[in-house]
Amino acid sequence: MKKTKTNYLPYKRLFLYSLLSLTFISCGVSKSVHHIPEVKKYPLEVPTVTKVNDSTFRYRQNFLTKNKQQLWELYIKGNPLQLGYNNGALTQSLMQKQEGIFFSKVEGFVPSKFKQKLLRGFLKWYNRKMYLNVREDYQAELYGLAQYSSDQYDFIAPKYLRNLYLHGAHDIGHAMQDLAMVGCSSLAVWNENTEDGDLLIGRNFDFYVGDDFAQNKLVEFVKPEDGIPYMSVSWPGMIGVVSGMNKKGITVTINAGKSKIPLTAKTPISLVTREILQYAGTIEEAIAIAKKRKVFVSESILVGSAADKIAVIIEVSPKNLGVYKVENTSRVLCTNHFQSEAYKDDKRNQKHREESHSEYRYEKLQELLQQEPKLNPEKMASILRNRSGLKDEKIGYGNEKALNQLLAHHAVIFSPQKKLVWVSSNPYQLGEFVCYDLNKIFSDDGLQPNDFSKSGLNVARDPFADSQEFKNYQEYRNLNITLEDAIDKNEILTDDFLAHYRSLNPDFWKTYYMTGKYYFDKKEYSKAKTEFEKVLTKEITTVPDKKNVEKYLKKTINKLK
């Protein structure tokens, strides 16, 4: 599949703010810059990695391998420091590549040295207290991992602190935007809502920082010296958890909520969920861990439990915590707004529900569950892959009101009581879902690199991934770049180009918004008016987006007078 990139401004901003939180820290101005965790108490053997073949690497009982679906699979064990070293030694090339992808875009986003200096004044102290809010054992693990980071970015921050700050990038990106710019969706069903009555959980992780960043997905299986073995899905260099399940059948997934801009970074949410997986065996234990940690953004943590045979949502924010637990039903739905009593009168949350795409996706989940009352893994995958709007309306590919926005880093399905996990492969959640059995993986039977998956239980690749419609969408994304560049640089495009562009994604409101902006900038106001009027016939993502279109249309009409 040809690599493409998105040009949507919200995602650029989200990525930019994540980068800024790391890049413009003024080293030497904060006590945190000199902080090194205490690691001497942990026995350490520096790993010597053996290359088995081009896609398999091993150190003692730790290994990294790449499966035929192109997912990297990592198995590591040991004390906190040893875990970090084993992780770094095995994934060094992948981790450095991810770091390079992240930081290579800084100059493109903020080329002005003057603007960098202004931002540095604000952000130099932003992460100054983060290390005070991170467990000592996780700091030790990060220290070990950091020994394998690239020297290339030492000018940003020392390796250990840089790795620590990277774990707050997800949180900071959302907080600095003051929006949940990515629309994760998750659901849990049990009893009468599944074919076998067991708990079943699905989630889309719509965190997009470019196609290259999502290329090397990492499925980690971690056997810590202290605590519960667990698996998680993320990317090289990450010890936090955004989607995962432990050996006892506790699952965690995170969905961003509406956040205020915090004055200082505290505990990254992915390290809170990591702690839940490593130390919780029940929902009550998960809640107790969440209550202990000070977070700096708003987040919904969907927690499933094999022991409790239900799921709940822990809704955390800097000054509040609520637990949403359903009664008289056997399903929990989660998008990007809070539902518990603790946030009943929260005006920020209420406004977010009214103006964002979160409520729309929530209603879409309800609609699909009415159509498919008893789920299994295949049917759950179908829900996660759904691209239509309410009542099956065509709302265009890439619309954030869809459950499948065609930008997900990954999708995951959990069966906690069976200890089975299905992880999507590229592209997005359209590729084959690979099944893993935690009972087998975390047994003491001498796991081998080819023992990870249970291929007989895999969920097949979505036919849409090989369709002409998908190829059209990929071309549309590329042409979007061309169109945006033409607007920015005042270049001329042909009517044939614009007609072809519209034909590739004709149901998406943003298609006509972009051509409307092009015509407006070229002072072809009659054509611009037609395009903006067309936008208003489509399903526009948010209330602010619609107001912006209406403002453009009003300006266009005034120009025609």
C-alpha positions as CSV (number, residue, x, y, z in Angstrom):
1,M,0.0,0.0,0.0
2,K,1.3,3.4,-0.9
3,K,2.2,5.6,2.1
4,T,0.2,8.7,2.5
5,K,-0.1,11.5,4.9
6,T,-3.0,13.6,6.2
7,N,-3.2,17.3,6.0
8,Y,-6.0,17.9,8.5
9,L,-5.0,20.8,10.6
10,P,-6.4,19.5,13.9
11,Y,-4.0,16.5,13.8
12,K,-1.1,18.8,12.9
13,R,-1.8,20.9,15.9
14,L,-2.2,17.9,18.2
15,F,1.2,16.5,17.0
16,L,2.7,20.0,17.2
17,Y,1.7,20.5,20.8
18,S,3.0,17.1,21.7
19,L,6.3,17.9,20.1
20,L,6.5,21.3,21.7
21,S,6.1,19.9,25.1
22,L,9.3,18.0,24.5
23,T,11.3,20.1,22.2
24,F,11.4,23.4,23.9
25,I,12.2,22.4,27.4
26,S,15.1,24.6,28.5
27,C,17.6,22.2,29.9
28,G,19.4,23.4,33.0
29,V,16.6,25.6,34.3
30,S,14.9,23.0,36.4
31,K,15.9,20.6,39.1
32,S,14.3,17.9,37.0
33,V,17.0,18.2,34.4
34,H,19.5,16.9,36.9
35,H,17.3,14.1,38.2
36,I,18.5,10.5,37.7
37,P,16.5,7.7,39.3
38,E,18.0,5.4,41.9
39,V,18.9,2.2,40.0
40,K,21.8,0.6,42.0
41,K,19.5,-1.6,44.0
42,Y,18.4,-3.5,40.9
43,P,20.7,-6.4,39.8
44,L,21.5,-5.9,36.1
45,E,23.0,-8.0,33.3
46,V,23.6,-5.8,30.2
47,P,21.9,-7.8,27.4
48,T,23.8,-9.3,24.5
49,V,21.3,-9.7,21.7
50,T,21.5,-12.5,19.2
51,K,20.1,-12.0,15.7
52,V,18.2,-15.2,14.8
53,N,17.2,-13.9,11.4
54,D,16.2,-10.5,9.9
55,S,13.0,-10.3,11.9
56,T,13.8,-12.2,15.1
57,F,16.2,-11.1,17.9
58,R,16.9,-12.8,21.2
59,Y,18.5,-12.3,24.6
60,R,18.1,-15.3,27.0
61,Q,14.3,-15.7,27.5
62,N,13.5,-12.3,26.0
63,F,12.9,-11.8,22.3
64,L,11.5,-9.6,19.5
65,T,10.0,-11.0,16.4
66,K,7.9,-9.8,13.4
67,N,4.8,-11.9,12.4
68,K,3.5,-12.3,8.9
69,Q,0.9,-9.6,9.5
70,Q,3.8,-7.2,10.1
71,L,3.2,-6.8,13.8
72,W,6.3,-6.7,16.0
73,E,5.9,-9.0,19.1
74,L,8.1,-8.4,22.1
75,Y,8.5,-10.6,25.2
76,I,10.5,-9.3,28.1
77,K,10.9,-10.3,31.8
78,G,12.9,-9.1,34.8
79,N,13.2,-6.4,37.5
80,P,12.3,-2.8,36.5
81,L,15.9,-1.9,35.4
82,Q,16.4,-5.2,33.6
83,L,13.0,-4.8,31.8
84,G,14.2,-1.4,30.5
85,Y,17.5,-2.7,29.3
86,N,15.9,-5.8,27.7
87,N,13.3,-3.7,26.0
88,G,15.9,-1.2,24.7
89,A,18.4,-3.7,23.6
90,L,15.9,-5.7,21.5
91,T,14.0,-2.7,20.1
92,Q,16.8,-0.2,19.7
93,S,16.6,0.3,16.0
94,L,12.8,0.5,16.1
95,M,12.8,2.9,19.1
96,Q,15.3,5.2,17.5
97,K,13.3,5.2,14.3
98,Q,10.1,6.2,16.2
99,E,12.0,9.0,18.0
100,G,13.3,10.2,14.6
101,I,9.8,10.3,13.1
102,F,8.6,12.2,16.1
103,F,11.3,14.9,16.2
104,S,12.0,15.2,12.5
105,K,8.9,17.3,12.0
106,V,9.8,20.0,14.6
107,E,11.5,22.4,12.2
108,G,8.7,21.9,9.6
109,F,6.1,22.9,12.1
110,V,8.0,25.7,13.8
111,P,10.8,27.0,11.5
112,S,11.1,30.3,13.2
113,K,13.8,30.5,15.8
114,F,12.1,33.5,17.4
115,K,8.9,31.6,17.9
116,Q,10.8,28.7,19.3
117,K,12.4,31.1,21.8
118,L,9.0,32.5,22.8
119,L,7.6,29.0,23.3
120,R,10.6,28.0,25.3
121,G,9.8,30.7,27.8
122,F,6.4,29.1,28.4
123,L,7.3,25.4,28.2
124,K,10.7,25.3,29.8
125,W,9.1,24.5,33.2
126,Y,6.1,22.5,31.9
127,N,7.5,19.1,32.7
128,R,9.5,20.2,35.8
129,K,7.5,18.1,38.3
130,M,6.6,15.1,36.2
131,Y,9.3,12.9,37.7
132,L,7.9,13.6,41.2
133,N,4.6,12.0,40.0
134,V,6.0,8.8,38.5
135,R,6.7,5.6,40.4
136,E,10.3,4.9,41.2
137,D,10.3,1.5,39.6
138,Y,8.9,3.0,36.3
139,Q,11.6,5.6,36.4
140,A,14.2,2.8,36.7
141,E,12.7,1.0,33.8
142,L,12.7,4.2,31.7
143,Y,16.3,4.8,32.7
144,G,17.3,1.3,31.4
145,L,15.3,1.9,28.2
146,A,16.9,5.3,27.7
147,Q,20.4,3.8,27.4
148,Y,19.4,2.7,23.9
149,S,18.0,6.1,22.8
150,S,19.6,8.0,20.0
151,D,22.4,10.6,20.8
152,Q,20.9,12.8,18.0
153,Y,18.4,14.4,20.3
154,D,20.4,15.0,23.4
155,F,20.1,18.7,22.7
156,I,16.4,18.5,23.5
157,A,16.9,16.8,26.9
158,P,19.0,14.1,28.4
159,K,18.0,10.6,27.3
160,Y,16.2,9.5,30.5
161,L,14.2,12.7,30.8
162,R,13.4,12.8,27.1
163,N,11.9,9.3,27.5
164,L,10.0,10.3,30.5
165,Y,8.6,13.4,28.8
166,L,7.6,11.4,25.7
167,H,5.3,9.4,27.9
168,G,3.4,12.6,28.6
169,A,3.2,13.6,24.9
170,H,-0.3,12.0,24.5
171,D,-1.6,13.9,27.5
172,I,0.1,17.2,26.7
173,G,-1.1,17.1,23.1
174,H,-4.7,16.9,24.2
175,A,-4.4,19.4,27.0
176,M,-2.6,22.1,24.9
177,Q,-5.3,21.7,22.3
178,D,-8.0,22.1,24.9
179,L,-9.8,19.5,22.8
180,A,-10.1,15.7,22.4
181,M,-8.9,16.0,18.8
182,V,-8.9,12.3,18.3
183,G,-12.0,10.3,18.6
184,C,-11.4,7.0,20.3
185,S,-14.3,4.7,20.7
186,S,-14.7,1.6,22.9
187,L,-17.4,-0.7,24.2
188,A,-17.9,-3.7,26.5
189,V,-20.7,-6.2,26.4
190,W,-21.5,-9.3,28.5
191,N,-24.3,-11.7,29.5
192,E,-27.2,-11.5,27.0
193,N,-25.1,-9.2,24.7
194,T,-22.5,-11.8,23.7
195,E,-23.0,-15.2,22.1
196,D,-21.4,-17.1,25.0
197,G,-22.3,-14.7,27.8
198,D,-18.7,-13.8,28.5
199,L,-17.3,-10.3,28.7
200,L,-16.1,-9.0,25.4
201,I,-14.4,-5.6,24.9
202,G,-13.5,-3.7,21.7
203,R,-11.7,-0.4,21.1
204,N,-10.3,1.9,18.4
205,F,-7.2,3.9,19.3
206,D,-7.5,6.9,17.0
207,F,-4.2,8.6,17.9
208,Y,-2.7,9.8,14.7
209,V,0.8,11.3,14.3
210,G,1.4,10.1,10.7
211,D,1.4,6.9,8.8
212,D,5.1,6.3,9.4
213,F,4.6,6.4,13.2
214,A,1.9,3.7,13.0
215,Q,4.0,1.5,10.7
216,N,5.8,-0.4,13.4
217,K,3.1,-1.4,15.8
218,L,4.4,-3.2,18.9
219,V,2.5,-5.9,20.8
220,E,4.3,-6.3,24.1
221,F,4.2,-9.2,26.6
222,V,5.8,-8.1,29.9
223,K,6.5,-10.4,32.8
224,P,7.7,-8.1,35.6
225,E,9.5,-9.4,38.7
226,D,6.9,-7.8,40.8
227,G,3.2,-7.8,39.9
228,I,1.0,-9.4,37.3
229,P,2.2,-10.2,33.7
230,Y,0.4,-8.2,31.1
231,M,0.3,-7.4,27.3
232,S,-0.2,-4.0,25.7
233,V,-0.3,-2.6,22.2
234,S,1.6,0.6,21.4
235,W,4.9,1.6,19.7
236,P,8.6,1.1,20.4
237,G,9.9,3.1,23.3
238,M,6.7,3.1,25.2
239,I,6.4,1.5,28.7
240,G,3.0,3.0,29.4
241,V,-0.3,1.3,28.3
242,V,-3.0,2.7,26.1
243,S,-4.6,-0.7,25.4
244,G,-3.8,-3.8,27.4
245,M,-4.8,-6.8,29.4
246,N,-3.1,-8.7,32.3
247,K,-2.9,-12.4,33.1
248,K,-5.8,-12.1,35.6
249,G,-8.1,-10.6,32.9
250,I,-8.1,-7.0,33.8
251,T,-8.2,-4.8,30.7
252,V,-7.6,-1.1,30.2
253,T,-8.2,1.3,27.3
254,I,-8.1,5.1,27.4
255,N,-10.3,7.7,25.7
256,A,-9.4,11.4,25.9
257,G,-11.8,13.7,27.5
258,K,-12.3,17.5,27.5
259,S,-9.3,19.0,29.3
260,K,-8.3,22.4,30.7
261,I,-4.7,23.5,30.0
262,P,-2.7,22.4,33.0
263,L,0.1,24.5,34.5
264,T,2.4,21.5,35.1
265,A,2.7,17.9,34.0
266,K,2.0,15.3,36.6
267,T,1.4,11.5,36.1
268,P,1.1,10.5,32.4
269,I,-2.2,8.6,32.0
270,S,-0.5,5.7,30.3
271,L,1.6,5.1,33.4
272,V,-1.6,5.1,35.5
273,T,-3.1,2.4,33.3
274,R,0.2,0.5,33.3
275,E,0.0,0.4,37.1
276,I,-3.5,-0.9,37.0
277,L,-2.5,-3.7,34.7
278,Q,0.5,-4.6,36.7
279,Y,-1.1,-4.5,40.2
280,A,-4.9,-4.9,39.9
281,G,-6.9,-8.1,39.8
282,T,-10.4,-6.6,40.3
283,I,-12.2,-3.4,39.4
284,E,-12.1,-2.1,43.0
285,E,-8.3,-2.5,43.0
286,A,-8.1,-0.6,39.7
287,I,-10.2,2.2,41.1
288,A,-8.0,2.4,44.2
289,I,-4.9,2.8,42.0
290,A,-6.5,5.5,39.9
291,K,-7.4,7.4,43.0
292,K,-3.8,7.5,44.2
293,R,-2.4,9.2,41.1
294,K,-2.5,12.9,40.2
295,V,-3.2,13.2,36.5
296,F,-3.0,16.4,34.4
297,V,-5.6,15.7,31.7
298,S,-9.2,14.3,31.5
299,E,-9.4,10.7,30.5
300,S,-11.9,7.9,30.5
301,I,-10.3,4.5,31.5
302,L,-12.5,1.6,30.4
303,V,-11.7,-1.2,32.8
304,G,-12.9,-4.8,32.2
305,S,-12.5,-7.6,34.7
306,A,-12.7,-11.4,34.3
307,A,-13.1,-11.7,38.1
308,D,-16.0,-9.3,38.2
309,K,-17.4,-10.3,34.8
310,I,-18.3,-6.7,34.0
311,A,-16.7,-3.4,32.8
312,V,-16.8,0.1,34.2
313,I,-15.4,3.5,33.2
314,I,-13.0,5.3,35.6
315,E,-13.3,9.0,34.6
316,V,-10.3,10.9,35.8
317,S,-9.4,14.6,35.6
318,P,-7.0,16.9,37.6
319,K,-9.6,17.8,40.2
320,N,-12.2,15.0,40.0
321,L,-12.7,11.3,39.7
322,G,-15.9,9.5,38.9
323,V,-16.9,5.8,38.2
324,Y,-19.5,5.0,35.6
325,K,-21.1,1.7,36.4
326,V,-24.2,0.6,34.5
327,E,-27.3,-0.9,36.2
328,N,-30.0,-3.1,34.6
329,T,-28.0,-3.6,31.5
330,S,-24.9,-5.6,30.4
331,R,-23.0,-3.1,28.2
332,V,-20.9,0.0,28.6
333,L,-20.1,2.4,25.7
334,C,-17.3,4.9,25.8
335,T,-16.4,7.7,23.4
336,N,-14.9,11.0,24.5
337,H,-17.3,12.5,27.1
338,F,-17.9,11.7,30.7
339,Q,-21.0,9.9,31.9
340,S,-20.7,9.5,35.7
341,E,-22.5,11.5,38.4
342,A,-19.3,13.1,39.3
343,Y,-19.4,15.2,36.1
344,K,-23.1,15.6,35.9
345,D,-22.8,19.4,36.3
346,D,-19.5,19.9,34.6
347,K,-20.1,22.6,32.0
348,R,-17.0,21.8,30.0
349,N,-18.1,18.2,29.6
350,Q,-21.7,19.3,28.7
351,K,-20.4,21.7,26.1
352,H,-18.2,19.0,24.7
353,R,-21.1,16.6,24.3
354,E,-23.1,19.2,22.5
355,E,-20.4,20.5,20.1
356,S,-18.0,17.6,19.4
357,H,-18.4,14.3,17.5
358,S,-18.4,12.2,20.7
359,E,-22.2,12.0,21.3
360,Y,-22.7,11.0,17.6
361,R,-20.3,8.1,17.8
362,Y,-22.0,7.0,21.1
363,E,-25.3,6.9,19.3
364,K,-23.8,5.0,16.5
365,L,-22.6,2.3,18.9
366,Q,-26.1,2.1,20.3
367,E,-27.5,1.7,16.9
368,L,-25.1,-1.0,15.9
369,L,-25.8,-3.0,19.1
370,Q,-29.5,-2.8,18.4
371,Q,-28.8,-4.4,15.0
372,E,-26.4,-7.0,16.4
373,P,-27.6,-7.8,19.9
374,K,-25.2,-10.8,20.5
375,L,-21.6,-10.2,19.7
376,N,-18.6,-12.4,19.1
377,P,-15.0,-11.3,18.1
378,E,-15.9,-11.2,14.4
379,K,-19.0,-9.1,15.0
380,M,-17.0,-6.8,17.3
381,A,-14.4,-6.2,14.6
382,S,-17.2,-5.3,12.2
383,I,-18.4,-2.6,14.6
384,L,-14.9,-1.2,15.1
385,R,-14.5,-1.1,11.3
386,N,-17.8,0.6,10.6
387,R,-17.4,3.7,8.4
388,S,-21.0,4.9,8.1
389,G,-23.0,7.5,10.0
390,L,-26.3,7.1,11.8
391,K,-28.9,5.1,9.9
392,D,-26.1,4.0,7.6
393,E,-25.8,7.5,6.1
394,K,-22.8,8.0,3.9
395,I,-20.8,10.7,5.7
396,G,-17.5,10.4,3.7
397,Y,-14.3,8.5,4.5
398,G,-12.2,10.2,7.2
399,N,-15.1,11.8,9.0
400,E,-14.5,11.8,12.8
401,K,-18.2,11.1,13.3
402,A,-17.5,7.5,12.1
403,L,-16.3,4.8,14.4
404,N,-13.7,4.0,11.8
405,Q,-12.1,7.3,10.9
406,L,-9.4,5.5,8.8
407,L,-6.6,6.8,10.9
408,A,-6.5,4.4,13.9
409,H,-3.1,3.5,15.3
410,H,-4.7,0.2,16.3
411,A,-7.8,-1.6,17.3
412,V,-8.0,-4.3,20.0
413,I,-10.6,-6.9,21.1
414,F,-10.4,-8.5,24.6
415,S,-12.0,-11.6,25.9
416,P,-11.0,-11.3,29.6
417,Q,-12.4,-14.6,30.9
418,K,-10.7,-16.6,28.2
419,K,-7.6,-14.4,28.3
420,L,-7.7,-13.9,24.6
421,V,-6.7,-10.7,22.8
422,W,-7.1,-9.7,19.1
423,V,-4.8,-7.0,17.7
424,S,-5.4,-5.3,14.3
425,S,-2.7,-5.2,11.7
426,N,-2.3,-2.4,9.0
427,P,-3.9,-0.6,7.5
428,Y,-5.6,1.0,10.5
429,Q,-8.1,-1.6,11.9
430,L,-8.8,-3.0,8.4
431,G,-6.0,-5.6,8.5
432,E,-6.2,-9.1,10.0
433,F,-6.8,-9.2,13.7
434,V,-4.2,-11.5,15.2
435,C,-5.3,-13.6,18.3
436,Y,-3.1,-14.1,21.3
437,D,-3.7,-16.4,24.3
438,L,-2.2,-15.0,27.5
439,N,-2.7,-18.3,29.3
440,K,-0.2,-19.8,26.9
441,I,2.1,-16.9,26.6
442,F,2.6,-16.4,30.3
443,S,2.8,-20.1,31.2
444,D,6.2,-21.5,32.2
445,D,6.5,-23.8,29.2
446,G,9.4,-22.1,27.5
447,L,7.7,-19.7,25.1
448,Q,9.3,-19.5,21.6
449,P,9.1,-16.6,19.1
450,N,6.7,-18.6,16.9
451,D,4.4,-19.5,19.8
452,F,2.7,-16.1,20.2
453,S,-0.5,-16.2,18.2
454,K,-3.4,-18.6,17.8
455,S,-3.9,-18.1,14.0
456,G,-6.9,-20.4,13.9
457,L,-8.8,-17.7,15.9
458,N,-7.7,-14.7,13.8
459,V,-10.3,-12.3,12.4
460,A,-10.0,-11.9,8.6
461,R,-8.9,-8.8,6.9
462,D,-11.7,-6.4,5.9
463,P,-12.4,-6.6,2.1
464,F,-12.6,-2.8,2.1
465,A,-8.8,-2.7,2.5
466,D,-8.5,-4.1,-1.0
467,S,-11.3,-2.2,-2.6
468,Q,-11.2,0.5,-5.2
469,E,-13.0,2.8,-2.7
470,F,-10.1,2.5,-0.3
471,K,-7.6,3.2,-3.1
472,N,-9.7,6.3,-4.0
473,Y,-9.5,7.4,-0.4
474,Q,-5.7,7.0,-0.3
475,E,-5.5,9.0,-3.5
476,Y,-7.8,11.6,-2.0
477,R,-5.5,12.1,1.0
478,N,-2.6,12.6,-1.3
479,L,-4.5,15.2,-3.4
480,N,-5.5,16.9,-0.3
481,I,-1.9,17.7,0.3
482,T,-1.6,19.2,-3.2
483,L,-4.8,21.2,-2.7
484,E,-3.7,22.6,0.7
485,D,-0.3,23.5,-0.8
486,A,-2.0,25.3,-3.6
487,I,-4.1,27.3,-1.2
488,D,-1.0,28.2,1.0
489,K,1.2,29.1,-2.0
490,N,-1.5,30.7,-4.2
491,E,-0.9,28.1,-6.9
492,I,-3.4,27.4,-9.8
493,L,-5.1,24.0,-10.1
494,T,-7.2,22.9,-13.1
495,D,-10.9,22.4,-12.9
496,D,-10.3,18.8,-14.0
497,F,-8.0,18.3,-11.0
498,L,-10.7,19.7,-8.6
499,A,-13.5,17.6,-10.2
500,H,-11.4,14.4,-9.8
501,Y,-10.5,15.4,-6.2
502,R,-14.2,15.7,-5.4
503,S,-15.1,12.4,-7.1
504,L,-12.7,10.5,-4.8
505,N,-14.6,11.3,-1.5
506,P,-17.9,12.8,-2.6
507,D,-19.8,12.3,0.7
508,F,-17.2,14.0,3.0
509,W,-18.0,17.6,3.9
510,K,-14.4,18.6,4.1
511,T,-14.0,17.8,0.4
512,Y,-16.2,20.7,-0.6
513,Y,-14.8,22.9,2.2
514,M,-11.3,22.6,0.8
515,T,-12.4,23.4,-2.8
516,G,-14.5,26.3,-1.4
517,K,-11.5,27.7,0.3
518,Y,-9.5,27.3,-2.9
519,Y,-12.0,29.3,-4.9
520,F,-12.5,31.9,-2.2
521,D,-8.7,32.6,-2.2
522,K,-8.7,32.8,-6.0
523,K,-11.6,35.3,-5.7
524,E,-13.9,33.0,-7.7
525,Y,-16.7,33.8,-5.3
526,S,-19.6,32.3,-7.3
527,K,-17.8,28.9,-7.4
528,A,-16.9,29.2,-3.7
529,K,-20.5,29.9,-2.8
530,T,-21.6,26.7,-4.5
531,E,-19.0,24.7,-2.7
532,F,-19.8,26.1,0.8
533,E,-23.5,25.6,0.2
534,K,-22.7,21.9,-0.7
535,V,-20.7,21.6,2.6
536,L,-23.8,22.5,4.5
537,T,-25.7,19.5,3.0
538,K,-23.2,17.1,4.4
539,E,-22.6,15.7,7.9
540,I,-20.2,18.2,9.4
541,T,-18.0,16.9,12.2
542,T,-18.5,19.5,15.0
543,V,-20.5,22.6,15.8
544,P,-17.4,24.8,15.6
545,D,-16.6,23.3,12.1
546,K,-20.2,24.2,10.9
547,K,-20.0,27.7,12.3
548,N,-16.7,28.2,10.4
549,V,-18.3,27.0,7.2
550,E,-21.2,29.4,7.7
551,K,-18.8,32.2,8.3
552,Y,-17.0,31.5,5.1
553,L,-20.3,31.4,3.2
554,K,-21.4,34.7,4.7
555,K,-18.1,36.3,3.7
556,T,-18.5,34.8,0.2
557,I,-22.0,36.2,-0.3
558,N,-20.8,39.6,0.9
559,K,-18.1,39.5,-1.7
560,L,-20.7,38.9,-4.4
561,K,-22.7,41.9,-3.5
